[in-house]
Amino acid sequence: MIVQFLVTVFDNSGRFLAILLLIAQLVGSAGTYPIELVPGALQSLHPWLPMTHAIRGLRAVISSGDFLVMWKEAAILLATAAVFALATLVYFLLRYRRRYAVWTETAAQT
């Protein structure tokens, strides 16, 4: 949903931002290396990256069978998806209003 939002709103620049986000997630979500070995800037991004929550949930289920942690992380991911889906919807609604408000004003004038 984040990638969809970025590409929808920013077009090619959004694609570039999405690739940067994906790279930041690979490094900053502690999936490959422990978070202590990651540069400080990415350590501060760590809690905000969606992949962090996916990895936390997966690790909780695999290592200890703690489904409560998995459901908590899944809820965070679902909330993130919902926020960006709603943001995309708002973008399209505003775009639709602008486009057809101009059309109806032009039609009313003729």
N, C-alpha and C positions, 0 to 999 in steps of 0.2 A: 504494500500500500504506500509505503514511503517513496519507492521508486516510481510508482504510478503518479503520485502527486507531483514529484519533482519534474518528471517528463511532461506531464500535462501542463503545468504552470510555466515552466521555463524552457520547454522544447529541447534543443540541442545542449544548451547550457545545463539543463536538468539532467541530461544523460551523463554529462561530465561530472556533475555533483553526485549522481548516484554511484558512479564508479569510484569516486573518492570515498564515499560513505562505505562502500563494500570493502575497499582496501583498509580503511580505518577499522572496520569490524573484524577483519581477519587478524589484524595485529592487536587491536585494543580490547578484544573480548575475552582474552585469556584462554582461547581455544587451542592455540598452538604452543604458546609459551606462558609460563606463570606471569601474572600481572606485575610482579615485582621486577621483572626483567624488561618490561616495556618502558619506552621513554615517558617522562613525566607528563607531557601534554596528553598523551593517549591514556595515561592512568586516570586523569581527571575526566576523560570522556567515557571511561569504562562503564560506569553505572547507567549511562544514558543510551548505550548501544543495544539495539534489540537482540543481537546475536548473543550478548552477555546473558540475557535471561533465558534464551533457548539452551545455551550450554549449561547454565546453572540447573535448570530443570532436568535436563538429560543426565547430568552427573548425579543429581540427588536420587533419581530413580535407579540408575545403574549401580551406584556404590552402596547406597543404604536402603533403597526401596522406599524412600520417604516421598510418598505421593502428595503430601501437603505442600511441600516446597515446590514440587512440579506444578501443582494446580495454581499456586501463587504466581509462579513465573509465567504460566500460561495465561493467567488473567491479565498480567502486565502486557504481554504480547497482544492479547485480544484488545485491550484498551488502546494500545498504540495503533493497531490496525484500524480500529473504529475512528480514532481521531483523524487519521490521515484519509480515510474513506470519506468522512464527513467534510474535511477540508476540500477534497476533490469535488464533492457534490456542491459545496458552496461556490467554488470557482465556476463550475458549469452553470449554476443557477444565475450568478451575477453576469456571466458572459451572455447567457441567453436573454436576460432582461435588457442588457445594453444593446444587443444586436436587434432584437425585435421591438424595443422601445423606439429606436431610430426609424425602423421600418414603418411602425404604426403612425408616428408623427409625420413622416413623409407622405404616407397614404392619406392621412387626414387633411393635409395641406392641398392636395390635388383635387 
